[in-house]
Amino acid sequence: MNLFKSFVFFLIILFTSPVLAAELAGVTLPDQLKVDEQILQLNGLGLRKKAFIKVYVAGLYLPEKEASAKKILSKDQSRYVVMHFVRDVGKDKVCDAWLEGLNNNTAHPSDDLKAKMKTLCDYMEDIQKDQTYVFVYRPGKGTEVLVKGQSKGFIQGKDFADALLACLIGPNPPGEAFKAGLLGNLD
């Protein structure tokens, strides 16, 4: 009788428990989160590798799932990007990657946009395994930058938010599989 009760309990748990998280490379992220009273959905996860070395898992959250980078970048909507590092990385390497991404994905970046990217680099710090960078774009307010859970400040403008996200899902992303993962096409 105890075996039967255990089996029934297992079936109840199996079929009534909602899926609450997604996992990639040992990093688990929630399927949704709340930003300023708005629920954002996990659009997808991407694993950033450099020369076959795992660097970080990124998660992209949006109000509604969207598989088109062009559509995501065209909308003025809340966005939340988390980068969960799976290894230690120095600030300079992170900044170099952002600047490379800007140059590879933004045609003729303005001096103003370059200054905003410099501000981003000023906010960056050396990061260790299991620490995060988070970028929260709020329409009309700008992009809040959080390093290791601490807010460093806001960078104004949708142009910056778009350039930042284009570094990840633009025409020349860090990797096609990475981009596909963030767009929800992880296969």
ROVO-153290 format. One record per residue (C-alpha): residue in one letter; y negated, x negated, z. Coordinates in steps of 0.5 Angstrom, whole numbers, padded with zeros to 4 digits, always signed. Each point is the difference from the previous one (the first is absolute). Last residue first. Example, Ala and Ser with C-alpha at 12.3 -4.5 7.8 and 13.67 -1.06 7.14 Angstrom:
BEGIN
S+0002-0027+0014 A+0007+0002+0002 
//
This chain:
BEGIN
D-0046-0036-0061 L-0007+0000+0003 N-0004+0005-0004 G-0005+0002+0005 L-0006-0003-0003 L+0000-0005+0006 G+0007-0002-0003 A-0002+0000-0007 K-0005-0005+0002 F+0004-0005+0004 A+0006+0001-0006 E-0006-0002-0005 G-0002-0006+0004 P-0007-0003+0003 P-0003+0006-0004 N-0003-0002-0007 P-0002+0007-0002 G-0002+0003+0006 I+0005+0002+0006 L-0001-0005+0005 C-0007-0004-0002 A-0002+0007-0002 L+0000+0002+0007 L-0005-0005+0002 A-0004+0001-0006 D+0000+0008+0001 A-0002+0000+0007 F-0006-0005-0002 D-0003+0004-0005 K+0001+0006+0004 G-0005-0003+0004 Q-0002-0003+0007 I+0004-0005+0004 F+0002+0002+0007 G+0001-0004+0006 K+0005-0005+0004 S+0004+0006+0003 Q+0006-0003+0004 G+0007+0001-0001 K+0002-0007-0003 V-0006+0001-0005 L-0003+0006-0001 V-0005+0001-0006 E-0003+0007-0001 T-0002+0002-0007 G-0006+0004-0001 K-0003+0005+0003 G-0002+0006-0006 P+0008+0000-0001 R+0004-0003+0005 Y+0004-0006-0002 V+0005-0003+0005 F+0002-0007+0000 V+0005-0003+0004 Y+0002-0007+0002 T+0007-0001+0004 Q+0004-0004+0004 D+0007+0000+0000 K+0000-0008-0002 Q-0006-0003+0002 I-0007+0000-0003 D-0006-0005-0001 E-0006+0004+0000 M-0004+0005-0005 Y-0007+0003+0001 D-0003-0006-0003 C+0004+0001-0006 L-0002+0008-0001 T-0007-0002+0001 K+0001-0005-0006 M+0003+0006-0004 K-0006+0004+0002 A-0004-0006-0003 K+0004+0000-0007 L-0001+0007+0000 D-0008-0001+0000 D+0000-0005-0005 S+0004+0004-0005 P+0007+0000-0002 H+0001-0002-0007 A+0006+0004-0002 T+0004+0002+0007 N+0007-0001+0000 N+0002-0008-0001 N-0007-0002+0004 L+0001+0004+0006 G+0007-0001+0000 E-0001-0008+0000 L-0006+0001+0006 W+0005+0004+0004 A+0005-0005-0001 D-0004-0006+0002 C-0003+0004+0006 V+0008+0001+0002 K+0001-0007-0001 D-0006-0002+0004 K+0002+0004+0006 G+0006-0003+0001 V+0007+0003-0001 D+0005+0001+0006 R+0006+0004-0003 V+0003+0008-0001 F-0008+0002+0000 H-0001+0008+0000 M-0005+0001-0005 V-0003+0007+0002 V-0004+0004-0006 Y-0003+0007+0002 R-0004+0004-0005 S-0005+0006+0001 Q-0002+0003-0007 D-0005-0002-0005 K+0005+0001-0006 S+0000-0005-0006 L+0004-0005+0003 I+0005+0004+0002 K+0000+0003-0007 K+0001-0007-0003 A+0005-0002+0004 S+0004+0006-0002 A+0006+0002+0005 E-0004+0004+0004 K+0003+0003+0007 E-0006+0004+0004 P-0005-0001+0005 L+0002-0008-0001 Y+0003-0005+0004 L+0002-0007-0004 G+0005-0004+0004 A+0000-0008-0001 V+0006-0004+0003 Y-0002-0008+0000 V+0002-0007-0002 K+0007+0000-0002 I+0002-0007-0003 F+0002+0001-0007 A-0006-0005-0003 K-0004+0005+0003 K+0002+0007+0002 R-0003+0006+0002 L+0004+0006+0001 G-0003+0007-0001 L+0001+0007+0003 G-0002+0006-0003 N-0005+0006+0001 L+0001+0001+0007 Q-0004+0007+0001 L-0007+0000+0004 I-0001+0006+0005 Q-0008+0001+0001 E-0003+0001+0007 D-0004-0007-0001 V+0006-0004-0003 K+0007+0003+0002 L+0007-0003-0002 Q+0006+0002-0004 D+0007-0003-0002 P-0001-0005+0006 L+0001-0007-0002 T+0006-0005+0001 V+0001-0007-0001 G+0007-0003-0001 A-0001-0002-0007 L-0002+0007-0002 E+0000+0006+0004 A-0002+0007+0000 A-0002+0005+0006 L+0001+0007+0003 V+0006+0003-0004 P+0000+0007+0004 S+0006+0001+0005 T+0003+0006-0001 F+0006-0001-0005 L+0003-0007+0004 I-0002+0002+0007 I+0004+0007-0001 L+0006-0004-0003 F+0000-0005+0006 F+0000+0006+0005 V+0006+0003-0004 F+0004-0006+0000 S-0002-0001+0008 K+0002+0007+0001 F+0007-0001-0004 L+0001-0007+0004 N-0001+0003+0007 M+0005+0006-0002 
//
